[in-house]
């Protein structure tokens, strides 16, 4: 079908692959195709989430796929950071393009947005507890001295189930908690989440180049990925040890400084090292030739 709707799914291989229309991943649970910035519904032929560049095209609906002409046009990712911005960031930090792409890939798996088009955030209740001096710790859903955990965690050397109230949970939970905390202490709430492409904590707003956590958070919520990249560049530039670790490809030191002392629990250092190898082999992986070519002056 022209918009990717499955009429009959036939293939010679016994292995069921999720990559179908335009080579994009098909989510069987939702029936949507993932394009990087947004999800596309092949039945209604619409995007889930408005086009970030919709203001530049006032005559085109922000939800339609390829100007309603999928036979002639394709949309590779829905929206993505520009290669020119990546080059600029790499030059400013003095690192290879593959270094920045490795961090981006590790932090969000190269997926800045949620299924409904919102940027990915992670709410940290122990940050909110610290910034509000434990005032709201009676509600462990949003405030507690200890951080959230995964569905299971180690306790005295044994893997045990984590109570639901102490689990990070899904992405909608992050937004729900943020909105709940914001009603109690707005600045503390904005300081207690990590944002977008590089998952920078709101409490690092000064190093990211902003006057307050709220200003930083609102910019991340409304910005494209180039602005998120700019915040990352500012943040690393303001932290000499982090920048030095990136320059030296010292992933363990960088992960410890960037992700915290528990970085090994999520293998941030090894993931970054692996992603660096991938993008070192192909720094422009995922970009078209027309984007890779530097315009002549």
C-alpha positions as CSV (number, residue, x, y, z in Angstrom):
1,X,0.0,0.0,0.0
2,X,1.4,3.5,-0.8
3,X,1.5,4.7,2.8
4,X,2.9,1.5,4.3
5,X,-0.3,-0.1,5.4
6,X,0.1,-3.9,5.5
7,X,-2.3,-5.7,3.2
8,X,-0.5,-9.0,3.1
9,X,2.9,-9.6,4.7
10,X,4.8,-12.2,2.7
11,X,8.5,-12.9,2.8
12,X,10.7,-15.9,2.1
13,X,12.6,-15.8,5.4
14,X,11.2,-17.4,8.5
15,X,12.5,-14.5,10.6
16,X,10.0,-11.7,11.1
17,X,11.9,-8.4,10.7
18,X,10.4,-5.1,12.0
19,X,11.8,-3.0,9.2
20,X,9.2,-2.6,6.5
21,X,7.9,0.5,4.7
22,X,10.8,2.7,3.6
23,X,13.0,0.4,5.8
24,X,11.6,1.9,8.9
25,X,10.7,0.0,12.1
26,X,7.1,-1.1,12.4
27,X,5.8,-1.2,16.0
28,X,3.3,-4.1,16.2
29,X,1.9,-2.9,19.5
30,X,0.9,0.5,18.2
31,X,0.7,-0.2,14.5
32,X,2.9,2.8,13.8
33,X,6.2,3.3,11.9
34,X,9.1,5.0,13.7
35,X,10.9,7.7,11.7
36,X,13.2,9.1,14.4
37,X,11.5,12.3,15.2
38,X,7.9,11.2,14.9
39,X,5.7,8.2,14.4
40,X,3.6,7.7,11.2
41,X,0.2,6.0,11.1
42,X,0.0,4.1,7.8
43,X,-3.8,3.6,8.1
44,X,-4.7,7.3,8.4
45,X,-1.6,8.4,6.5
46,X,-0.7,11.0,9.2
47,X,2.1,11.8,11.5
48,X,1.7,11.5,15.3
49,X,3.0,14.9,16.3
50,X,3.2,18.1,14.3
51,X,6.2,18.8,11.9
52,X,8.8,20.9,13.8
53,X,9.3,22.9,10.6
54,X,5.6,23.5,10.0
55,X,5.9,27.3,10.3
56,X,8.2,27.3,7.3
57,X,5.4,25.7,5.2
58,X,2.1,27.5,6.1
59,X,0.2,26.0,3.1
60,X,1.0,22.4,4.2
61,X,-0.7,20.6,7.1
62,X,1.9,19.7,9.8
63,X,0.6,16.2,10.1
64,X,0.5,15.0,6.5
65,X,3.1,12.5,5.2
66,X,5.2,13.6,2.2
67,X,2.8,16.3,1.0
68,X,0.2,13.5,0.6
69,X,2.2,12.1,-2.3
70,X,4.0,9.0,-1.1
71,X,4.6,7.6,-4.6
72,X,6.8,10.6,-5.5
73,X,8.3,11.6,-2.2
74,X,9.7,10.0,1.0
75,X,10.5,11.3,4.4
76,X,13.6,9.5,5.8
77,X,13.3,10.5,9.5
78,X,10.4,12.9,10.0
79,X,13.0,15.4,11.5
80,X,16.6,15.2,12.6
81,X,19.5,17.3,13.6
82,X,21.4,19.0,10.8
83,X,24.8,17.7,9.8
84,X,26.0,21.3,9.6
85,X,25.2,21.8,13.4
86,X,27.0,18.5,14.2
87,X,30.1,19.7,12.3
88,X,30.0,23.1,14.1
89,X,29.7,21.4,17.5
90,X,32.5,19.0,16.7
91,X,34.8,21.9,15.7
92,X,33.9,23.9,18.8
93,X,34.7,21.0,21.1
94,X,37.7,19.8,19.0
95,X,36.4,16.3,18.7
96,X,35.5,14.0,15.8
97,X,31.9,14.0,14.6
98,X,31.7,10.3,15.6
99,X,32.4,11.3,19.3
100,X,29.3,13.5,19.5
101,X,27.2,10.9,17.6
102,X,28.3,8.2,20.0
103,X,27.1,10.2,23.0
104,X,23.8,11.0,21.3
105,X,23.2,7.3,20.3
106,X,24.0,6.1,23.8
107,X,21.8,8.6,25.6
108,X,18.6,8.1,23.6
109,X,19.4,5.3,21.1
110,X,19.3,8.1,18.5
111,X,15.6,8.7,19.2
112,X,15.0,12.1,20.7
113,X,11.2,12.0,20.6
114,X,8.4,9.8,22.2
115,X,5.6,8.2,20.2
116,X,3.4,11.3,20.4
117,X,6.1,13.7,19.2
118,X,7.3,14.9,22.7
119,X,10.9,15.0,23.5
120,X,12.2,12.2,25.8
121,X,12.7,13.2,29.5
122,X,13.6,11.4,32.6
123,X,12.3,12.5,36.0
124,X,14.6,12.1,39.0
125,X,12.8,12.2,42.3
126,X,15.9,12.4,44.4
127,X,16.8,15.7,42.6
128,X,13.4,17.1,43.4
129,X,13.8,16.0,47.1
130,X,17.2,17.7,47.3
131,X,16.1,20.9,45.7
132,X,13.0,21.1,48.0
133,X,14.8,19.9,51.1
134,X,12.7,16.8,51.5
135,X,9.5,18.9,51.9
136,X,7.4,16.6,49.7
137,X,9.1,13.2,50.5
138,X,5.8,11.9,51.8
139,X,4.8,11.4,48.1
140,X,7.5,8.9,46.9
141,X,6.0,9.1,43.4
142,X,7.7,12.5,42.9
143,X,10.1,13.0,45.9
144,X,12.4,10.7,47.9
145,X,16.1,10.7,49.0
146,X,16.7,7.6,46.8
147,X,16.5,7.5,43.0
148,X,14.1,5.4,41.0
149,X,15.3,1.9,39.8
150,X,14.5,-0.5,37.0
151,X,12.0,-3.3,37.3
152,X,14.6,-5.3,39.1
153,X,17.7,-4.3,41.1
154,X,20.5,-5.8,43.1
155,X,20.1,-6.0,46.9
156,X,22.8,-7.6,49.0
157,X,24.1,-9.4,45.9
158,X,20.7,-10.7,44.9
159,X,18.4,-9.6,42.0
160,X,15.1,-8.6,43.5
161,X,11.9,-7.1,42.1
162,X,11.5,-3.3,42.5
163,X,8.2,-2.1,44.0
164,X,6.2,-0.2,41.4
165,X,6.3,3.1,43.3
166,X,10.2,2.9,43.1
167,X,10.3,2.2,39.4
168,X,11.1,4.8,36.7
169,X,8.3,3.4,34.6
170,X,7.4,4.4,31.0
171,X,7.8,7.8,29.3
172,X,4.3,9.0,30.0
173,X,5.1,8.5,33.7
174,X,8.0,11.0,33.4
175,X,5.7,13.7,32.0
176,X,3.0,13.0,34.6
177,X,5.5,13.3,37.5
178,X,7.0,16.4,36.0
179,X,3.6,18.1,35.8
180,X,2.7,17.0,39.3
181,X,6.0,18.3,40.7
182,X,5.8,21.5,38.8
183,X,2.6,22.5,40.6
184,X,4.5,22.3,43.9
185,X,7.8,23.9,43.0
186,X,8.3,24.9,39.3
187,X,12.0,25.6,39.3
188,X,12.8,22.5,41.3
189,X,10.7,20.4,38.9
190,X,12.5,21.8,35.8
191,X,15.8,21.1,37.6
192,X,14.9,17.4,38.2
193,X,14.5,16.1,34.7
194,X,17.0,15.3,31.9
195,X,16.0,16.5,28.4
196,X,16.1,15.4,24.8
197,X,18.9,14.3,22.6
198,X,21.7,14.4,25.2
199,X,19.7,14.0,28.4
200,X,21.2,17.0,30.2
201,X,19.8,17.6,33.6
202,X,17.9,20.8,34.2
203,X,20.1,21.5,37.2
204,X,22.9,22.1,34.7
205,X,21.1,25.0,33.0
206,X,24.0,27.5,33.7
207,X,26.6,25.4,31.9
208,X,24.1,24.8,29.1
209,X,23.9,28.5,28.6
210,X,20.6,29.5,30.3
211,X,19.5,31.8,33.1
212,X,17.2,29.3,34.9
213,X,16.2,25.7,34.9
214,X,12.7,26.7,33.6
215,X,14.2,28.8,30.7
216,X,16.4,25.8,29.8
217,X,13.6,23.3,30.0
218,X,11.2,25.4,28.0
219,X,13.9,25.8,25.3
220,X,14.4,22.1,25.2
221,X,10.7,21.4,25.0
222,X,10.2,23.8,22.1
223,X,13.5,23.4,20.4
224,X,14.7,21.3,17.5
225,X,17.6,18.9,17.9
226,X,20.1,21.6,16.8
227,X,19.3,23.6,19.9
228,X,19.7,20.6,22.1
229,X,23.1,20.0,20.4
230,X,24.1,23.6,21.1
231,X,23.2,23.1,24.8
232,X,25.3,19.9,24.9
233,X,28.2,21.8,23.3
234,X,28.0,24.6,25.9
235,X,27.7,22.1,28.7
236,X,30.8,20.1,27.7
237,X,32.8,23.4,27.0
238,X,32.0,24.5,30.5
239,X,33.4,21.3,32.0
240,X,37.1,20.8,31.3
241,X,37.3,17.3,32.7
242,X,34.4,16.0,30.5
243,X,35.9,17.7,27.4
244,X,39.3,16.2,28.1
245,X,37.8,12.7,28.5
246,X,36.0,13.1,25.1
247,X,39.2,14.3,23.5
248,X,41.0,11.2,24.8
249,X,38.2,8.8,24.1
250,X,38.3,8.0,27.9
251,X,34.7,6.7,28.0
252,X,34.8,5.5,31.6
253,X,35.8,8.9,32.9
254,X,33.4,10.7,30.7
255,X,30.5,8.4,31.7
256,X,31.3,8.8,35.4
257,X,31.3,12.6,35.1
258,X,28.3,12.8,32.7
259,X,26.1,10.0,33.9
260,X,27.1,9.8,37.5
261,X,28.9,7.2,39.7
262,X,26.4,4.4,38.8
263,X,27.4,4.6,35.1
264,X,28.6,1.0,35.1
265,X,25.1,-0.3,36.0
266,X,23.8,0.8,32.6
267,X,27.2,0.2,30.9
268,X,27.3,3.7,29.6
269,X,31.0,3.6,29.1
270,X,31.0,0.4,27.0
271,X,28.0,1.5,25.0
272,X,29.7,4.8,24.1
273,X,32.9,3.0,23.1
274,X,30.9,0.6,20.9
275,X,28.9,3.4,19.3
276,X,32.1,5.4,18.7
277,X,33.5,2.5,16.8
278,X,30.4,2.3,14.6
279,X,30.4,6.0,13.8
280,X,34.1,6.1,13.3
281,X,33.7,3.6,10.5
282,X,30.9,5.7,9.1
283,X,30.6,9.2,10.6
284,X,27.7,10.1,8.3
285,X,25.7,7.0,8.9
286,X,22.0,7.8,8.2
287,X,22.6,11.0,6.2
288,X,22.1,11.5,2.5
289,X,24.9,12.4,0.1
290,X,23.4,15.8,-0.5
291,X,23.6,16.5,3.2
292,X,27.2,15.2,3.5
293,X,28.6,17.4,0.7
294,X,30.0,20.7,2.1
295,X,28.7,23.5,-0.1
296,X,31.5,25.3,-2.1
297,X,32.1,29.0,-1.2
